[in-house]
Amino acid sequence: MTVSVQLRWLPHGIGLPLPRQQSAGAAGLDLAAALGPDEVIEILPGDYAKIPTGLALALPEGYEAQVRPRSGLAAKHGVTVLNSPGTVDADYRGEVMVLLINHGKQSFPVRRGERIAQMVIAPVSAVTLVEVHALDETTRGEGGHGSTGR
């Protein structure tokens, strides 16, 4: 299934590659850092930073964009998306930002054009909550965190 999403480059994003799926089976489109040519954001161990992507979207109604970590950054550097997945709602028209956190042991520099996250476009269900006095019974019941095993 193909979903058409309008993208607008902001001035500081012009010249970056268009986000794209890197392989035929990839779910996510890579997002790049839209920093100035000589700008570096250094994320210290345990610290986080909001990184601009230089783009804004117009998602179709009934869709969201999920901003997720890139597995390579997490595996190699301990860098991930802090509010993972971040959600871009269909009615949001501002810049897509990526909140990166460094869980690694060394400082992590972010430079212009570096792929920092991936974005997955996904359908969203319209939800109507219905208040009731009791819920139906299940085998699990009220067992919460860790109740089904380790």
N, C-alpha and C positions, 0 to 999 in steps of 0.2 A: 504494500500500500504506500502510495506517495502522498505526502501532505505538503501543500504549498504554504510557505511562511515568508512574509515580507521582512526584509532586512534593510535597515538604514545605517550607513556608516556615519559616525560622528567624526568631526575634523581630526582628532588624534588617532582614529582608527584607519583612516584612508591609507592605502598601500599595504595593509596586512592581507594575508591570504583569506579568501572566503572560507568560513568554517565548513568542513566536509567530513564525511565518513571516510576513514583512511583505508578501508577494505570493503569488499562486496558484502560481507556479513556483519559489518560493524553497526552497533546500535547508536553510538554517540558521534557527534560532530565535534571535532577539536576546537577549543577556544584558545586564542592567543592573547598575550599581554599587550595592551595598547599603551606602552610607555613611550616617552620621548627617545630619540635615537641614542642619546648618551645617558639616559636616566636608568638607574638601577635601584630597585627596592630590595634591601637586604632584610630577610626574615630571620631573626635570631632564633636559636633553639627555644622552644616554649612560647614563642611570640606568634602573632598573626598579623595579616595585612589584607586590606581590601584592594584588589587589583582590577583596574579597568580593562574592558575588552574592546572599547571603541565602537560598539554596535548596539542598536536598539531593534526590537522585534515587534511585529504585529502578528501575533498568533491567532489562528482561527478560533472562534468561539468553540468551547468544548475541548480545548487542548491546553497543555501546559508545557513549559520547558523545564527539565530537571537539570541542574548544574551538579555534576558528579566529579569525584576525583579521577585522575589518570592513574592507573595502577602502577605504571613505571615510576612516577614521582614518589608514590607511597613506598614502593619496594626498594628503590635505590636511595632515597633521601629522607624518608619519613615525612614527606610533605603531602597534605591532603586538604580537602575542602572541609572547613570547620562546621558549617551548617548543612552537612550532606544528607540527602540531596537538597540543594537550594531550589526554590521554586520560583519560576517566572510565570506569573498569571497572564491569561489571555488579554486582560484589560490594562496591563502595564506597558507603558511606552517609553520608560526611561532606559538608561544604559544598563546593560547586563554587566554585573560586577561579580567577581569571584573572591570569596573570603578564604584565603589560604592560611593554614597553620603548619608550623614546622615542629613536628614531633621528633625530628632527628637530633643528632648530637652536634652537628655543625651548622653554621650559618648557611642560608640558602639564598643566592642572588636571583632575582627575577629581572629579565631584560626584555626589551621590545621583541615581539614575534615569538617568544617562547610559548609552547603549548602548555597551558597551565591547568586545564580542566576539560571535561567533555560535557556536551549538552545533548540530552535525549528528549525528543519531542514525544509526548504521550497523551492519549485521550484521558479526559477527566469525566467522571460520572457526576451527573446532577444528583444531589442527595436531598431527600426529604426525611427528616427525623420524625419518628412517631413515638410519642410518650406512651408507656404502658406501666402497669403496676407490678408485673412480674415477667421475667424472661423465660423462654422454654429451657428445659433441662438438657444438659449434655453430659457426656462421660467425663469430660475435663472439669466442668463446673467452674468454680471460682479460682482454680489453681493458676497462679500468676508466674512471675519471673522464676525460672528454674524448676517449676513444678513438674515438668515432663522429663527431667533428666539433668545431666550435668550442664 
